[in-house]
């Protein structure tokens, strides 16, 4: 849907700007990604998972096949950054193998070559839980699971702080992030089950965009206890409902939606390469957007063909 594509692209840009400018609230865009993934996976696959038309292994293979090529490019770019910065080492070899497998490589620096890869791993964990268990639960049982995961997420928050993966982390933090990912993902699944593609009330998608960015800016300036919680349980769901706006702009939504995943997956090593070459933040921003824009190229012949047919 156009509105969801627009929000997805905006969230990727927020993460890009966060990694260039260094503001804390940008981490919340990842929670929106988890929620959107739950919605889209429920919309696209849940009926087929329940019927057995798509098995759990087949579903996971389709997910890996969808994500792997872009993540592999990010891993290769990250490897080149690390080689230029510090030369070859056994640790780099291990990190590269695990990155190509979409897996964390250890307890301390599990995503050495491309930090945003952490969220892809946890999205796949949520996908696996969905395919093997959640898809067959009733709505009431799903709400119960959401309650348990929410309690575990808040308890983890109290112990570790906001569960997120930074350059260096711990096994405890890596476990805590599971509950963070599942809370948003399950909310996305429930949103589709309960709403389908019909918004319970109309919110213009641009208002949803403003709400999401406004809250992220707010918590980047003013830190308060449990600052991610209102975003996950209030702001992100409202923003996702706004993505069902039938009047969302089509062209810009298509562009941002197409660029969103490559931008998210590849921007981190691109920023690092720009820094190694002595370029500033502005160049890193433009370079990241330019690389992601390459994914727009394959769609153009299809668009031209459709335009010619319509003529």
N, C-alpha and C positions, 0 to 999 in steps of 0.2 A: 504494500500500500504506500502511496506517495508520502503521506504524512510520517509514517514510521521510517521511511527511507531518509526523509529530511532530518528527523531527530537522530537517527543513527549517524548520519554524516556530521551533524553538529557535535555529537558526543565524541567522535573521533578527533575533531578539530580541538575540542576542549583538552583532550589528553595530549595532543601535539603541543598546544600552547603551554600546558602545565610543564612538560618536560623541557621546554625552552626557557620559560620564565620562572619556573620553580614555585608554584603556589599549591598549597596543600589540598584544597577542596576538589581539584580536578580528578582525584581518585574516585569520586562518586560517579563519574561518567561510566566507569566500569560496571557499577551496580545496575545502571540503566541497560548496559549491554547484556548482562545476565538476565534481566527481566524480559527484555525484548527477545532473547534467544528462547526462553521458556514459552513465550507467546507464539513465536513463529514455529517452533518445533511441535507444539500442540496443534496448531492450525494445519500444519503440513502433514504430520506423521501419526498423530495419536490414534486416529481411527484405524489406520492400517496396522499399527503396533498391537492394538487390542484384538483385531481380527486375525492376526498372524500373517497377514499379507506381506508385512515387512517384519522379519525377525530382528531380535536385538543385535546379533552380530552384523547383519546386513545394514541395519541402521547406523551402527558405529562405523562401519566401513565407509558408508556414504558421507558421514560427517568428517572422517579423517581425509577422505579423498577431496572433499570440498576445501578443507582448511590447509592441507599439507603444502601444496605448491607455493602459496604466498609465504607461509611460515618458513619454508626451506630457503626462499630468497632472503628473508630476513636473517636466517642463521648464517648463510654464506656471507652476507654483508657484515654481520657482526663478527664473524671469524676474521675477515680481512681487517676490520678495525683493530681487533686484538693483536693480530700479527704485526701490523704497522706500529702499534703503540708499545708492544712489549716483546715481540718475537715469538717463535714457536715454543710450545711446551707440551708436556703430557697432559696437563690439566685442560689445555685448550682442545686437544684431541678428544678427550672424554666429553667435554662440554659440547663440542660440535656433534658428536654421535648422539648424545641425548637430545640435543636440540632438534636434530633431524627426525628423531623418534617422537617428538612433541612431549617429552618427559622431563621432569626436573632432574638436575644432575647433582644431587647431594643435599646436605643439610644447610650449608652456610651460603653458598652462591649457586643456587639451583638454576638460575637463568642468566648465566654470565655473559652470553653473547647477544641476547636480545631480551631485555627485561620485560616488555609487555607480553612475552610468550606465556607468562605465568597464568594470565586470565584465560588463555586458550586451553591450557591444561585443565583448569577448573571448570570451564564450560564443558569440556569433554567428560569430566567426572559427572557433572550434572546431567548431561545427555545419557550417560550409561545408567545412572540411577533412574532416570525417567523411563528409559526403554525396558529395563529389567523389572521395574517395580511400580513406579508412580503411575504409568499409563493405565494400569489395571485397577487403580484405586477409585473408589467413589469420590464425589466432591466433598462429602462430609469427612471421609477418612483423610483426604488430601489437606483439608483445613486443619485437621488434627496434627498431621505431619508438619505443616507450616508452623503451627504453634510451638511444637517441640523444637524445631530448628531455630525459630526466633528466640526462644529462651536460651538455647545453647549459644547462639550468636551473641546475645547481650551478655551472657556469662563470660564468654571468651573476650568480649570487649572489656569487661571489668578486670580481667586478668592480664591481657596482653596489650590493651589499647586497641584501636581500630585494626582488625585483622587485615593486613595487606602485605604484599611481598615487595621489599626494597632490594637494594643491591646485595645486602647481607641480611640473612634471616635465620630462623631456627626451625627445627622440626615442629615444635609447639605451635609456632605461627603458621606453618604450612597446614597443620591440621585444623587450626581455628578458621582459616580462610574457607574451608569446605562449607562450614555453616553459613558464612556470609554469602557464598555463591548460591547455595541451595535456597536460602530465604528468597532472594530476588527471583531466581529461576522458577521456583514453585509459584510465586505470586504471578509471574507471567503465564504459567500454565493455567492457573485458576482464572486469570483475566480472560483468556480465550474461552475456557469452558463456560463461564458465566455470561460473557458479553457477546461471544462470537465476534463479528465485525461491526457490531452496533454499539455505539457509544451511549451510555445511560443518560448523558446530558452533553450538550454541545459546547466544546471548547475549541476555539480556533487554534490550529497547530502553531501559529506564530506566538500565541499566548503561552502555549506549552513550552516552546523553545525559550521564551523570555523567562518563564518560571524556573526552568532547569538551570539556565545560565545564571540567573539572578541569585538563586540559592547557593550555587557553587562559589560565586563571587563573595557572597555574604560570609560563608564559613571560611573562606580564604583570608578574610580580613578580621573576623571576630570568631574566635574559637570558644565554644561552650561545651559543657558535658554532653556526651552522646550525640555530637553534632551530625553523624551520618544517619541516625535513626529517623528523623523527620523526612529526610530525603528518600530513604528506602521505602518507608511505609506510607508516605503522603505525596511528596513531590514527584517521584518517578512514576507512580501509578497515574497521577493526574496528567503528567506529560504524555504517557503512553495512550491514555484515552484521547488526548488532543491529536495524537497521530492517526486516529480514525476519522478525522475531519475530511469530508468528501471534497472540500474546496481547497485542499492543499495544493500549492503550486507544483505542476508536474515536471517541468524541465529541470529546475534547480534541484528538486527532490531526486530525480533520476541521477543527476550528476553526483550529488553528494552521497547518495546511497551506493552507487557503483564504486566511488572512491573510498568509502568508509573503511572497509576491511583492509585493503592494501595500505591505506594511510596509517591505520592503527598498527599493522603488523610490521611495517618497514621503517617508520619514521625514526625510531630510536637509533639504529645504526647510521641512518642518514645524517642525523644531528651530530653524532660522534665523528663521522667522516668530515663534516663541515668544520667542526672544531679542530680536528687534526690538520686540516688545510689552512687554518687561520681565518676562517670566515666567521662572521658575527651571527647573532640570533636571527636577524632578518633574512639572511641568505639561507640559513637552516630551515626556516619556515617555508620559504618559497621553494627550496629544493625538495622538501618533503611533499609539498602539494604537487609539484611537477612530476615527481616519480609516481605518486598515486594516480595522477591524471593519465598515465600511460594505460591504465585499465579501461579508460573510456574508448580507446582506439578500436578494439574489435567490434564494438557495438555500432560503429558508424556505417559500415556497409549495409547492415541490416536495416538501419533507419533510412538510408538512401533508397534501398530497394522498396521499402514500404511506401516511401514518398512517391517513387516513380509509379508504383502500382496504383496508388490513389489518384495520381494525375491521369 
